[in-house]
């Protein structure tokens, strides 16, 4: 699923500046010069995405560049397909050849390196991930670091190597709704715009993706008897939970499930009917 709302994409980027600094550990060294992508000219991404997450992230980066530069972005398999002297963004995984020999921090699938430089008189940005999760973080960081103006998109001098200092970082789904909070506060006239259960599928997908851009690695979904009452049945609520779980998986987020119950049987509780 490609991300198509550019206004939301840019809004997510602004908020990510605040959180990602707290979630990721950064080390910077010598810089290699800024890379400028002029408006109204084709931007090139050099990538051969394989996993669904890689394809998704290349789509997002391509959409972002197209929206900012007002010209459709071209995705090519090798640097030889990029016209001479034209800047490019090169995406690759750790272990594969990368032209600037960027070094990725070990011991984390989300580790990545993001470096600017020059190859054969061509300005390039090289993003390297330990896995598709790391490549995702690299591209998110790239968007945040980019600077937009009327004539170009500037990628500043970069020589970053980052990985999370907290391996698992989950956001949690609130199990109640605005008009009925925990069964103790009921107001049928409460504003429903914050009720994510009334969002369209596209809005829910963007809501879940927002937390991924904030730097969270997973989602914690919650089920309780009060949640069932909002939907009229157990099955109807669980369909909502499963849909949100799928949206999280699409972003590469892990999913845990918190069941509000009186007994957990030594944390071995399982519901064979709730499968996704």
C-alpha positions as CSV (number, residue, x, y, z in Angstrom):
1,X,0.0,0.0,0.0
2,X,1.5,3.3,-1.1
3,X,1.2,6.5,1.0
4,X,-0.4,9.1,-1.1
5,X,-1.3,12.0,1.2
6,X,1.6,14.4,1.0
7,X,0.2,16.9,3.5
8,X,0.0,14.2,6.1
9,X,3.5,12.9,5.0
10,X,5.0,16.4,5.7
11,X,3.1,16.8,8.9
12,X,4.4,13.5,10.2
13,X,7.9,14.6,9.4
14,X,7.6,17.8,11.4
15,X,6.4,16.0,14.5
16,X,9.1,13.3,14.1
17,X,11.8,15.9,14.6
18,X,10.7,16.1,18.2
19,X,10.6,12.5,19.0
20,X,13.2,10.8,16.9
21,X,16.0,12.6,18.7
22,X,14.9,10.9,22.0
23,X,14.4,7.5,20.4
24,X,17.6,7.1,18.4
25,X,21.2,7.4,19.3
26,X,23.2,9.4,16.8
27,X,26.9,9.6,16.0
28,X,28.2,12.0,13.4
29,X,31.6,12.4,11.8
30,X,33.1,14.2,8.8
31,X,30.5,15.7,6.4
32,X,30.7,15.3,2.7
33,X,28.7,18.2,1.3
34,X,25.0,18.9,0.7
35,X,23.0,17.4,-2.2
36,X,20.5,19.6,-4.0
37,X,17.6,18.4,-6.1
38,X,16.3,21.2,-8.3
39,X,12.5,21.8,-8.7
40,X,10.8,20.8,-12.0
41,X,13.5,18.3,-12.8
42,X,13.4,14.5,-12.3
43,X,14.8,13.1,-9.1
44,X,16.4,9.7,-9.2
45,X,16.2,6.9,-6.6
46,X,18.6,3.9,-7.1
47,X,17.0,0.9,-5.5
48,X,15.9,-2.7,-6.0
49,X,13.3,-3.2,-3.3
50,X,12.4,-6.7,-2.5
51,X,10.4,-7.0,0.7
52,X,6.9,-5.4,1.0
53,X,8.3,-2.9,3.5
54,X,11.1,-1.9,1.1
55,X,8.6,-1.4,-1.7
56,X,6.4,0.7,0.6
57,X,9.2,2.9,1.7
58,X,10.5,3.5,-1.8
59,X,7.0,4.5,-2.8
60,X,6.8,6.9,0.1
61,X,10.1,8.5,-0.7
62,X,9.2,8.7,-4.4
63,X,5.9,10.4,-3.6
64,X,7.6,12.9,-1.3
65,X,10.1,13.9,-3.9
66,X,7.5,14.1,-6.6
67,X,5.3,16.4,-4.4
68,X,8.1,18.7,-3.5
69,X,9.8,19.0,-6.9
70,X,6.6,18.9,-9.0
71,X,8.1,16.3,-11.3
72,X,7.6,12.5,-11.2
73,X,10.4,10.7,-9.5
74,X,12.3,8.0,-11.4
75,X,13.3,4.7,-9.6
76,X,16.1,2.9,-11.3
77,X,18.0,-0.3,-10.5
78,X,21.6,1.0,-10.9
79,X,23.5,4.3,-10.9
80,X,24.4,3.8,-14.6
81,X,20.7,4.5,-15.4
82,X,21.0,8.0,-13.9
83,X,22.0,10.8,-16.4
84,X,25.5,12.1,-16.0
85,X,26.0,14.7,-13.2
86,X,22.5,14.3,-12.0
87,X,22.2,13.8,-8.2
88,X,20.7,10.5,-6.9
89,X,19.6,8.8,-3.7
90,X,21.0,5.3,-3.4
91,X,19.3,2.7,-1.1
92,X,20.9,-0.5,-0.1
93,X,21.1,-3.0,2.8
94,X,24.1,-3.7,5.0
95,X,26.3,-6.4,3.4
96,X,25.7,-5.2,-0.1
97,X,28.1,-2.9,-1.9
98,X,27.6,0.8,-1.1
99,X,29.6,3.4,-3.0
100,X,30.5,5.6,0.0
101,X,31.4,2.6,2.3
102,X,28.9,3.8,4.9
103,X,29.2,1.8,8.1
104,X,26.0,0.7,9.9
105,X,25.9,0.2,13.7
106,X,25.5,-3.5,14.5
107,X,23.2,-5.4,16.8
108,X,19.9,-3.8,15.7
109,X,17.7,-4.5,12.7
110,X,16.7,-0.8,12.8
111,X,20.3,0.4,12.6
112,X,21.2,2.5,9.6
113,X,23.7,4.9,8.0
114,X,22.9,8.0,6.0
115,X,25.8,9.7,4.2
116,X,26.1,12.4,1.5
117,X,29.0,12.5,-0.9
118,X,30.2,12.5,-4.5
119,X,30.8,9.7,-7.0
120,X,32.4,10.4,-10.3
121,X,31.4,14.1,-10.2
122,X,27.8,13.2,-9.1
123,X,26.3,14.3,-5.7
124,X,24.6,11.4,-4.0
125,X,22.9,10.4,-0.8
126,X,23.5,6.9,0.4
127,X,21.1,5.2,2.8
128,X,22.1,1.8,4.2
129,X,20.0,-0.3,6.6
130,X,20.8,-3.5,8.6
131,X,17.4,-4.7,7.3
132,X,14.3,-3.3,5.7
133,X,13.5,-1.9,9.1
134,X,16.8,0.0,9.2
135,X,16.3,1.3,5.7
136,X,12.9,2.6,6.7
137,X,14.4,4.5,9.6
138,X,17.1,5.9,7.2
139,X,14.5,7.2,4.8
140,X,12.4,8.7,7.6
141,X,15.5,10.5,8.9
142,X,16.3,11.7,5.3
143,X,12.9,13.3,4.9
144,X,13.2,15.0,8.3
145,X,16.6,16.4,7.4
146,X,15.6,17.6,4.0
147,X,15.0,21.4,3.5
148,X,12.3,22.6,1.1
149,X,12.3,25.9,-0.7
150,X,10.8,27.2,-3.8
151,X,13.6,26.2,-6.1
152,X,15.0,23.0,-4.7
153,X,15.0,20.3,-2.1
154,X,18.3,20.4,-0.2
155,X,19.7,17.4,1.7
156,X,22.3,18.9,4.1
157,X,25.7,17.4,4.8
158,X,25.2,14.0,6.4
159,X,27.3,11.4,7.9
160,X,25.0,9.6,10.4
161,X,25.1,6.1,11.9
162,X,22.1,5.4,14.2
163,X,20.3,2.7,16.0
164,X,17.7,2.7,18.8
165,X,18.8,2.8,22.3
166,X,15.5,1.3,23.4
167,X,15.0,-1.9,21.3
168,X,11.2,-2.2,21.8
169,X,9.0,0.9,21.8
170,X,5.3,0.5,21.7
171,X,2.3,2.9,21.5
172,X,-0.9,1.7,23.1
173,X,-4.4,1.8,21.7
174,X,-6.9,3.6,24.1
175,X,-9.7,1.0,24.7
176,X,-12.5,3.5,25.3
177,X,-14.2,6.2,23.2
178,X,-14.8,10.0,23.7
179,X,-18.5,9.6,24.7
180,X,-17.9,6.8,27.2
181,X,-14.7,6.9,29.2
182,X,-14.1,3.7,31.2
183,X,-17.9,3.5,31.8
184,X,-17.7,6.3,34.4
185,X,-18.0,9.4,32.2
186,X,-20.7,9.4,29.6
187,X,-21.5,12.3,27.3
188,X,-23.5,11.5,24.2
189,X,-22.6,15.0,22.9
190,X,-18.8,14.5,23.1
191,X,-16.8,15.4,20.0
192,X,-16.3,12.2,18.0
193,X,-13.5,13.5,15.7
194,X,-10.9,11.9,18.0
195,X,-12.7,8.5,17.9
196,X,-10.4,6.4,15.7
197,X,-13.0,3.7,15.5
198,X,-15.0,6.0,13.3
199,X,-12.1,6.8,11.0
200,X,-12.1,5.5,7.4
201,X,-9.7,2.7,6.6
202,X,-7.3,5.2,5.0
203,X,-7.4,7.5,8.1
204,X,-6.8,4.5,10.4
205,X,-3.8,3.4,8.3
206,X,-2.4,6.9,8.4
207,X,-3.0,7.1,12.2
208,X,-1.1,3.9,12.7
209,X,1.7,5.0,10.4
210,X,2.0,8.3,12.3
211,X,3.3,6.4,15.3
212,X,5.8,4.6,13.2
213,X,7.1,8.0,12.1
214,X,7.3,9.1,15.7
215,X,9.8,6.3,16.2
216,X,7.8,3.6,17.8
217,X,8.7,0.0,16.8
218,X,5.4,-1.6,17.7
219,X,1.7,-1.3,18.8
220,X,0.0,-2.6,21.9
221,X,-3.7,-3.4,21.2
222,X,-6.1,-3.7,24.1
223,X,-9.4,-5.6,24.5
224,X,-11.9,-5.3,27.4
225,X,-15.6,-5.9,27.9
226,X,-16.3,-2.2,27.7
227,X,-14.8,-2.2,24.2
228,X,-17.2,-4.9,23.2
229,X,-20.1,-2.8,24.3
230,X,-19.2,0.0,21.9
231,X,-19.5,-2.3,18.9
232,X,-22.4,-4.5,20.1
233,X,-20.5,-7.8,20.0
234,X,-17.1,-9.3,20.7
235,X,-16.6,-10.2,17.1
236,X,-17.2,-6.7,15.8
237,X,-14.6,-5.2,18.1
238,X,-12.1,-7.9,17.3
239,X,-12.5,-7.2,13.6
240,X,-11.4,-3.6,14.4
241,X,-8.4,-4.8,16.4
242,X,-7.3,-7.2,13.7
243,X,-7.6,-4.4,11.1
244,X,-5.3,-2.1,13.2
245,X,-2.9,-5.0,13.6
246,X,-2.7,-5.4,9.9
247,X,-2.0,-1.7,9.4
248,X,0.8,-1.9,12.0
249,X,2.3,-5.0,10.3
250,X,2.3,-3.1,7.0
251,X,4.6,-0.5,8.6
252,X,7.0,-3.2,9.9
253,X,5.7,-2.6,13.5
254,X,5.4,-5.5,16.0
255,X,2.1,-6.1,17.6
256,X,1.4,-7.2,21.2
257,X,-2.1,-7.8,22.7
258,X,-3.1,-6.8,26.1
259,X,-6.2,-8.5,27.5
260,X,-7.8,-6.8,30.4
261,X,-8.8,-9.8,32.6
262,X,-8.8,-10.9,36.2
263,X,-6.4,-13.8,35.7
264,X,-3.6,-14.3,33.2
265,X,-2.6,-17.9,34.1
266,X,1.1,-17.0,34.5
267,X,1.0,-14.9,31.3
268,X,0.1,-17.9,29.2
269,X,-3.3,-16.6,28.2
270,X,-4.3,-17.2,24.5
271,X,-7.4,-16.6,22.4
272,X,-7.4,-19.1,19.5
273,X,-10.3,-17.2,17.9
274,X,-8.4,-13.9,17.5
275,X,-6.0,-14.7,14.7
276,X,-4.5,-12.4,12.1
